[in-house]
Amino acid sequence: MSIVLYDLAGREDRRFGPTCWRVRMALAHKQLAFETVPVRFLDIRGIGGEEGSPGFRTVPTIRAEGRWITDSDAIAAWLEEAFPDRPTLFGGEGGRKLTDFFRQWVQQILHAQIVRMVLVDVHDHLADAQDQAYFRETREALFKAPLETVAAGREARIEPFRASLEPLRQTLKDRPFLGGEAPLHADYMVLGAFQWARTVSPFAARLLAADDPLRAWLGRLMELHGGLAGRAVAYPL
Amino acid sequence: MSIVLYDLAGREDRRFGPTCWRVRMALAHKQLAFETVPVRFLDIRGIGGEEGSPGFRTVPTIRAEGRWITDSDAIAAWLEEAFPDRPTLFGGEGGRKLTDFFRQWVQQILHAQIVRMVLVDVHDHLADAQDQAYFRETREALFKAPLETVAAGREARIEPFRASLEPLRQTLKDRPFLGGEAPLHADYMVLGAFQWARTVSPFAARLLAADDPLRAWLGRLMELHGGLAGRAVAYPL
């Protein structure tokens, strides 16, 4: 099967899309070969061109054997159904349902905090001035403030961020991955959030204390699938 | 099968143990008949008497066909294994693993906030002066402060509490229960936290805004299994 992942990219081929990372890890988890096509924000609308109509897409999007699938959750669901005999992403129907809760937690707790710490860094690492202008305009409209204002005072947000990860720490006390001996899609959701930070921001190194046990877990995730996440163009975590 | 649940109880037979509620709902979910034995905090050590040695237990504890099982997670795990053909509590291995994360979230987010709002109310609704003295002594040692100090200023904690439930609200937008069409043990964990509050505290009515969509979900959970949770001796939610 030929699979192509349209993957958000900045300068120096920094792949910073957190949900793109979920898909990249999920494809590798299902032992599928795939290529990635780096796209800027301004390229997203045109993914697939004529063939990919009706036009407006988001990333991640994959093309697999002529089929277009957009949205990381839809892609993960399709992978689980299309490749039931490969390693599981959800571990059954209950896991799939609770992954929906987990995703909400990742979005509302992890992403909501990380974005306020790395927003300017994302901007500064985009591919070119056009993408930067688009990003600034759309994100400033979203946050109703200049990027620099949103990201100001991030030092003071480190401790609350670290504290908010405690449910992960407690869960991981007796197992190498959230999923047990093997990772689940939930593991990749958190990895994606940290990849987002470290691909664009030197501040990523501050997200976890030096002795945080989550470092070992993220290290394991970065080593998986031939070091797929670990070898990305990125700052140190 | 004859099953007995040792269940934390206060005056007027208020069953306020949040993890006891998880077990009570899990037993009903598995369509098992069971009796409950109300216990005070001071009774816990003696559960089972000679027969139940080695003595120190916690609640919930169940006795099922001569077997003693203590701890709500151990009980749920046993129920799932012993009754695989009855409705599932986890929905497979992935669900079981992610339930561990969910439990940590419930403990650290819901329980940690609720306890600071209802601690004095728990005390005031205990069965007798002896249990109250035990509760005050042990909890004040734990919190390193008088109960009244821990629970002070709870009005100001309502909004952050409500905001912290947002991952639940988002997940429940497209389904009647966290588990989908049917509840999972995760649903009962949150129900247990609210049962804890409402069985002892008039303040329970303040936990959710009048128009919070979580009310409908909790209402559904309270109606399950013949209204098992809904008909408990309790204040309005």
Interface residues (C-beta under 8 A of the other chain):
Chain A: T88 F90 G91 G92 E93 G94 G95 R96 K97 L98 T99 D100 F101 F102 Q104 W105 Q108 I109 E166 P167 L168 Q170 T171 R175 L178 G179 G180 L184 A186
Chain B: T88 F90 G91 G92 E93 G94 G95 R96 K97 L98 T99 D100 F101 F102 Q104 W105 Q108 I109 E166 P167 L168 Q170 T171 R175 L178 G179 G180 L184 A186
